[in-house]
Amino acid sequence: MEKGRILLAVTGFHPQRWRELLSAEREVVLEPDGASDPSITYAVVWKQRPNLLSSLPNLRAVFSIGAGVDHILADPTVPDVPIVKVVADNLTQYMTEYVVWRVLDHHRQGMLYRSQQKRKIWHEPPQRPADDISVGIMGLGTLGRAAASVLLSLGFAVNGWSRSERPMKGVSTYAGEAGLIPFLNATDILVVLLPLTPRTQGIVNYGVLKELRKRNGLGGSVLINAGRGRLQKDADIVRALEDGTLKEASLDVFEVEPLPKTSPLWSHPKVFVTPHAAATSDPVHLAPIMLRQMAAFERGEKLENLVDRDAGY
C-alpha cells in the first residue's frame, strides 16, 4: 500500500507542532490540492470544516486529535472510512488526575476553606471518610474506568453508568434507561465522562440532577463534568445550584465555548471553572501513535480504537 499525504485540518488551535511531528514520517498538508486531491490518504482533524473530506477519492482513515469524535460525525459528508479515536496513556492520566483532583477537592471541602480564608475564619467543619461518599461515573470507557480504579484505591464507593452493561470489579454498575435513576439515587458526586451523541445531548439536566442523593456526608450533591459541553444544560445547573439541588459543581466544559463572559457560571460562588483543560491532547504523545497506526494499517493490520458510527463513539 503506497504512502500518501496526511491532511491536517484543525480549528481552534495552531497546527504547527502537530505538523512538525507528523512530518517526521509523512508529507503533511493543511489544505488539499482541490476538492478531489488523490494524494490524501489520511486526515488528522479537529472540528474540520464541512465537506472538506467528502470528495477525497483515496482517503483511507480519519484520526481525531481529541478524545471526542462528535465533531467528525456532525458532518454527514464524511466518507464511509474508518474513524479512529484517541486512546493514549498520557491523555487517560490527565483525565484521571482531573477527576481525582476535583472529587478530592469537593470531598475535603475546598470551596468552603477558600471562602473561609478570604474572610479570615478559623473553623474546622466535620470531615467524613471517603467510604461514606459515593462517586458515580457516567461513562465507563477507558477514561471512566481509569478514574474509577484510582477512586476505589482511595476508599470511595464507586458507581458506574453506561449505555450497555460494562461490569468492573469493585464498582456498582448500572446500564441503560432502566439503570439511570437507581444509579443517580445512589450517587453523591456525579462525574460525567460520556461521549456526545444524539442520545446523550442535554442528558445532564435539572431532572437528572434532582435524582442525585440528597442526604450524604458532603451535605449535598456535587456535579463534575469533564466530558462534553453539550451533554449539559448550563441554565439547569445554575437553577440546581440556586435552589440547593446541587451543593457545588466543577465544570471543564460548557454548551458554548469559550464560556461567554456573560455566563453566571464564571462568578458563581459554588462553581469551579476550567477552560476545557482536563485532558489536553499532547501532539508529542499522540502523533507517534497515529503514525504507528497508519504504518500498521498499510501492512494489512487492523486499525485500533475505531469509532462505531451507529453508537456515535
Secondary structure, DSSP 8 states (H G I E B T S, - for coil): ----EEEEEESSS--HHHHHHHTTTS-EESS-SSTT-TTEEEEEEES--TTSSTT-TT--EEEESSS--HHHHT-TTS-SS-EE----HHHHHHHHHHHHHHHHHHHTTHHHHHHHHHHT---------GGG-EEEEE--SHHHHHHHHHHHHTT-EEEEEESS----TT-EEEEHHHHHHHHHHT-SEEEE-----TTTTT-BSHHHHTTS--SSTTSS-EEEE-S-GGGB-HHHHHHHHHTTS-SEEEES--SSSS--TT-TTTT-TTEEE--S-TT---HHHHHHHHHHHHHHHHTT---SSB--TTTT-
